[in-house]
Amino acid sequence: MNELESFLKRFYFIQSLGGLVLGLVMPIMYVVLKNKGLDVFEIGMLILTSALVTIFSEIPCGALSDRIGRKILFILGQLFYFVCCVFIYIFDSFSLLVVAMAFAGVSLAMVSGTLDAVLVSNVKRQDTNSEFLQISLAKAGMYSMLGILVGALLSGVWLDFGIVSSNKASLQENYLFASVLLPIQMLSVFVFIKDEPTERQVHANISLLTSISISYKKVVDRKALSLLMLSSGFAALAFISLEKFWQLEVLAYIGEDKDHWIFGGLFSMSICVGMAGQALSNQLCRAFNNNYIHVMLFIRIMQGALFILLFFVTGLIQFAVVFSLIYFVSALSQSPVMTLFHSEVDEEDRATMLSFRSVFLQLGAAVGIIFSAYISQNYSIETAFLVSGAIYLISTPILLMPALKALGDKLSSNTCRLVE
């Protein structure tokens, strides 16, 4: 086993462990907060607190990661999340829960893109083939999803089967379990992950603000990079309607007081089809001669068509089929788009650039939530899905811009030469 293979096995294990932590708390967070006596408005304020803290600290944390080390900042970020989990487990006070969610926001900003940057750096250092990078990114996503699936099943999403109790105490225990797993993950990252110093660590004589300014100028000057971020922002704007409102649509099909296991079933299904999409993404890329722009065009049109199809479905089974196809196609897109992104990013500010991209995604999602909520309230959730489909299709021409076409052709030709 060579050095890269050894690193990837350790990295995938850590990805699975991180997914396990998320899977333990993601499906039951809102229920736990409700069980603490919070109303819908207070829960909304907690979510908003976390989101705002993340948005405002995202880019400074990315730049700091490139300066002091991505591994170090990831461990610090998970330490913040550990405190968040402990606070949610122990306290019921709204003010202390606000502090917990602020810690969660800082944590997300700190860990965002750090391990991804480490993965890409190690792969590109030892293998310049963009196809191998795409495969590695897909596998990392697949192992993360596997961890989320296992965690979600352990967290008791299938309460109707009586696997676990649904009372307040048992659900809150998930945060205790997560706080036990987090130190294990932090220790694993510290011991097993190799993080070579970047140029900005070696030459750390410029200020953090100057470092951010340099990276921002690159975003502006590199047309392909800025167009990729813009395209991802539109995709987040469109996708968020399904991500946030699918439960309400299912509830309209099944009614208030029965078959609640369907929620857990659909959540688990979305993870399973997502894993399948990650696993098959390389075959799709090869079908397009590893021209990832052509892959993204195909996927963008497919997503638009599937979201529009949601407007016309009339039953739960039809909804479940289209829902699964959307998550499958979405997973197909993740590694190709990130391969394109990383091909345009310099090693010295890779984490900073991932933070810039994350801000585009979060702003797109924030606008999408407001937009979808307004349409759902005044028209219907199905209409919000229809508008999302239109957004996918209308934003497709971004991928046809000359800078992105040239990038796709370049990576495709480079991969073909390496294969030959």
N, C-alpha and C positions, 0 to 999 in steps of 0.2 A: 504494500500500500504506500503510494507516494504522499508527500506532505499535503498537497491540495486535497486529496481524497480523505485523509485523516481529519483535516480541518472541517471539511463539509459534513462529515458524519457528526462531529461534535456540534457544529452549528445547527444542524437539523434537530438534534436532541434538545438543544436550548430553545429553538423555535417551538417545538412541541410543548415544552414546559411552560413557556410564555402563553401559548394558546390555552393550555390547561387552566392557568390562573384566570384568564379572561372568560373561559367557558363556565367556570364556577360562579362568577358574579354577574355576567352580562344578562342572563335570562331572568334573574330574580331581583335585580337592583331596585326597580320601581316598586315591586311588591314589598321589599324590605323597608323602603322609605315610607310607603303607605302604612305599613304595620307599626311604624314609629309614631303614627298619629298625624302625619303631614297631609295637607290637602293637595289637590292638583296644582294650584298656583305655587305653593311652596316647593313642590317637586320641580316644577318648571324653573323656578328661580335657582335651584341648586344646579340644574343642568346648564342654565345660562351662565352661572358663575364659572363652572368648569370650562365651558366653551370660550368665554371671553379671556380667561386667564391663559388658556392655551394659545389663542390667536395672538395675544400681545407679547407672549414670551417665546413663541415658536422660533422666530428668526434669530434673536439673541442667543437662544440655547443652541441652535444649529451652528452658529459662528463659534460659540464657546467650545462646542464639541470638536471642531476642527483645530482649535487652539490648544486645548488641554488633553485631548484624547477621547475618542468616541466610546471606548470601553468604559472609561472612568465616568463619563457623563451618563451612560446607560445605567450603570450601577447606582449613581446618585439619584437618577430618575426613579428607579425601582424602589429605592429607599423612601422617597416621597410617597409612592403608591402604597408601600407597606404601612406608613403612618396613616394614610387615608383609610385603608382597610381596618386598622385597629380602631380608629375613631368611629367608623360606621358600626363596628361590632359593639363598641362600648357605650357610645353616647346616643341619646334621643333628642337632645336640644337642637333646635333649628340653627342657632348661631354657630354651634360647634360642627354641625353638619356642613354649614357653609365653608368653614375652615377646611373640613375634610375634602370637599369638592374642589376647593382652590388648590389643595395639595395634589389632587388628581389631575387638575389642569396643568400644573407645573410639571408633573411627572410625564404626562403625554408629550409636552413640548420637549422635555429632555431626552426621552427615549425615541422620539420620532425620527426615523431615518438613521439612527446611530448604528445599529447592528446591520441594517441594509448596506450602509456605507462600508462597514468592515467586510461584509461578504463580497461586495463588488470589488473592493480594493484587492482582496486576496486572490480572487479569480482572475482579474485583469493582470495582476502581477505575474501570474504563472501560465495564463492561457488567454491570448488575445482574440480568440474566436468568439464572435458575438453570439453564435448559436449555443455554445457551451454556457455562456453567461445567461442566456434566456432559459436554458434547461435548469441551471442552478437556481435562478430566481423562482421558477415554477415549482421546483421541489421544496424550496423554503416556504413558499406559500401553502403548499399542500400539507407539509408537516405542521405548520401553524394551525391550519384548519382541522387537522386530525386532533390536535390538542384541544381546540375549542369544542369539537364534537364530544370528546370524552368528558371534558369538564361540564358541558351542558347536560349530558346524561347523568352525571354524578350530582349535579346541582338540583335535580328533581323537577326537570321540566315536564316530566310525565307524571304529574301528581295524581291524575285520575286512575292510574294503575296501582296506586298505593305503594309505590316503591319507596317513597320517603314521605314523612309527615309534612303538611303544608302550614304548620303553625309557626308563629313568629320566631320562636327560639331556634327551631331546626333550620329555617331558612337563613337566619343570621349567622349560623355556624359556618356557612360557606365562606364568609369573610375571614373567619378564624382560620379555616383551612388554607385560604389564599395567603394569609399572612405567614403561614408556616412554609408554604412553597416558595414564596418570594425570596427569602434568604438563600434557599437552595439554588435558585436560578442565579442570583447575584454571585454566589460563590463559584458556580459553574462557569459563568462568564469570566470571572477574574482568573480562574485557573486554566481554562481550556481555550479561550479566545485570544488569538494573537493580533495585536493592533499596532502596525508599524507607524512611526511618527510621520505626520504630513509636513510639507514645507512650512506651513504656518506654525507648527509646533517647533520646528528647528529654528526658524527665523521669527520669533515671537516679539519682535521689537515694534510692531505696529499695533495701534489701539484696536479694541473690539469694534468700535464704530467705523473705523477705517476699513477693517476687514469686511464688515457688512456692506459698506459702500462699494468696495471692489467687486464683491460678488453680485451686487445689484446691477452694476454696470455690465457685467457679463450677461445677466439675464436680458437686459435691454439690447445689447449689441448682437447677441446670438439669436437670430430670428427663429431658427428651428427650435431652440430651447424655449423661448417665450411662447411660441405657437403651441408647443406640446403642453405647457402649463395651462394656457388658455383653453385648449381642447379638453384637458382633464377637468378644469373648472366647470365647463358646460356639462360634461358627463356627470359630475357630482350633483349639479343643479337638477338634472333630469332624473337621476337614479333615486334621489332622496325621497321622492313621493312614495315609491314602493317600500323602501326601507323603513319609513316611519309610519305608514298608514296601512300596510297590508293586514295587520291584526284587526283593525276596524272593519276592513272589507270582509275578512273571514267571519267576524262577529255578526255581520249583517246576514251571512249565509246560515250560520248555525244557531243563532239566538243567544240570549244572555246566559242561560243556566244549564247548558248541556255540551257534551263533547269537547271540553276544554283541552283534552289531550291533543286535539288537532293542532293547536298552536305549537306545542312541543314537537309534534311530528313534522310540521312544515319547517320549523327552525332547523331541526336535524337534517331534513331533506335538503335544505339550502346549503348546509355545510357539505353534505355528501356529494351533491352535484357540483359544488365548487371545487372539491378535491378532484373529481373526475375531469373538470374543465382544466385545472392546472396540469393534470397528468397528460392530457391530450393536446395541450397547447403547442407542443413541439411538432406534432404531426400536422397541425393546421399551418404552422409557420413554414414547414417544408413544402406543403402543398402550394404555397405562394412564393417558393424559392427564397425563403427567409427575407422577403421584402416586408418588413414589419409595418410599413405605412399601408400597403395593400391589405395586410391582415386587419389593421385597425379600421380601414374603410369598410371592409366586409362586416366586421363586428358592429360598427356604429350603425350601419343600415339594418342589421339583424335586430339590434336592441330597439331601434325606433319602431320597426314593424311589430315586435313583440309587445311593446308598451301600448301601441295603438290597438293591438288585438285584445288587450286587457279590457278595453272600453266595450268590447262586444261580447265578452264571455257572460254566460247566464247561470252558471252553477258552480258549486264548490270544486267538483272534479276538474272542470275546465280551467278554473282559476289555478288550482294546484299544478296542473300540467304547464301552463304558461309561466307561472311563478318559478317553477323549477328550471324551465328553459332559460329564463332571464338570468338566474343566478349562475347557470352553467356557462352561458355566453359571456357574462361578466368576468367569470374566472378565466376564460380563454384569453381575455384581453390584458390581464395584469402583467404577466411577464414580458410580452412583446412591447408594451408601452414603456415599461421600465428599462428594457434593453435599449430602446431608442433614447430615453432620457439620459441614461448613464453614459452613452456614447458621446454625448455633447458636454459632459461635465468634467472638470479638472479634478484630479485627485486631492489637491490641497483644500478645496472647499466643497467637497461632495456632500457632507452633512448639511452645510449651509444651504446648498441648492435644494436638497430634499426638504428643508424647512420652508424655503420659498414655495416649492410645489405644494406642500401641505397647507400653506396659507391660501393658495388658490382653491384647493379642494374644500377647505373649511368655509371660505367665503361663498363659494358656489353652493355648498350644502345649506348654509344659513339663508341665502336668498331663496333657495329651492323650498326650504321648510315654510317660510313665510308665504311664498307664492302658492304652494300646494295647499296649505292650510286655508288660505283665502278662497281658492277655487273649490275645495272640498266643502267649506262652510256655505258658500253661496250657490254652488251648483251640485257637484257630487264628487266622490272619490274617484269614480270611473273617469270623470272629465279631467281630473288632475293627472291620471295616468295617460289620457289621450294627449294632453298638453306636453307631458314629459316625452312622449314619443315624437311629437313635432319638434321639440327642442333638440333631440338626438339627430333628427334628419336635417334640420336647418343648420346645425353646427358642423355637419359633415364637410362642407367646403373648406374648413380650416385645414383639414388633412390633405387637401389638394394644392395647398400653397407651394410655390417652387422650392422654398427652403426645405420643407419636409419631404417633398418628392425626391430632391437630391440626396437627402440623408438616407431615405429608404433604399434608393438605388445603390448608394455607396456601401451600406452594410450588406446588402444582398450580393453584390459583386465580390466583396472581400470574403464572404463566407463561401461562395462558389469556388474561388481560387484556392482557399484552404482545403476544401473537400477534394478538389482535383489533385 
